[in-house]
Amino acid sequence: MLNRTIKFRFWNPPAKAFVEQYKYSGLVDELFEQDDMLIPCQCTGIKDNQEKYIYEGDIIEFERPITKEHSRKFTAIISYADAAYLVMAKTSDAAGTLSYIWLHDLSKEIYTWKVKVIGNKFENPELT
């Protein structure tokens, strides 16, 4: 089992900005109680191809090889469900059907998917 520091950044809706160096000393569960001032976004512990940490709510672009010569690009949002991070990607073929991929699979070297954070759902709603 991987032990890592649990990192958060918080979206502040009134300020329309992230708070990244927030010192919190309470229980983690209390972070997720409804708060109009700070919305927690947990770090996945995985970095994109530019060494930038991927957080819940981030919008990523990735390439998935289909054959040796061809690959397909996807844009997706990172979400947390059922105790795991999911990549919710709209496919271009089934008229907006959502495909779910485990974020952990994107980080495996055997898939050689190129993952890049291109924004987040708060600052870039047009990308969702």
C-alpha positions, 0 to 999 in steps of 0.5 A, spaced: 500 500 500 502 506 498 503 511 503 503 519 501 501 525 504 494 527 503 494 534 499 488 539 498 487 545 494 480 549 496 476 553 491 474 559 493 467 561 489 467 568 492 474 570 490 474 565 484 481 563 486 484 557 489 487 557 496 493 552 496 497 553 502 491 553 507 493 550 514 487 545 516 488 542 523 481 539 523 478 532 521 478 530 514 471 528 514 469 535 516 472 538 510 467 535 505 461 538 509 457 543 505 461 550 505 460 556 501 467 559 502 471 553 500 470 547 496 476 541 497 479 538 491 484 532 493 490 531 490 490 524 486 498 523 488 499 522 480 502 527 476 501 529 468 506 529 463 509 536 465 510 534 472 504 537 475 499 534 480 492 532 478 487 534 483 479 532 483 476 537 478 481 538 474 480 537 466 485 533 463 487 531 455 490 524 454 491 520 448 490 513 448 493 508 443 488 504 438 493 501 434 501 502 433 500 507 428 493 511 431 491 514 437 485 518 440 485 524 444 480 525 449 478 530 454 476 528 461 474 531 468 477 528 474 472 526 479 472 521 486 467 516 486 466 509 490 473 510 494 477 511 487 478 517 482 475 516 475 476 519 469 470 521 466 471 522 458 466 524 453 467 519 447 466 523 440 462 517 437 456 515 441 454 522 441 456 525 448 456 518 451 461 518 458 466 513 458 469 511 465 476 510 466 480 509 473 485 514 473 490 509 476 490 506 469 492 512 466 498 513 470 501 506 468 506 506 464 504 500 460 498 504 457 503 510 455 497 515 455 500 522 455 496 526 460 496 533 461 492 538 465 489 543 461 484 546 466 479 545 472 471 545 472 471 551 476 476 556 472 474 553 465 467 550 465 467 551 458 471 545 457 466 540 461 
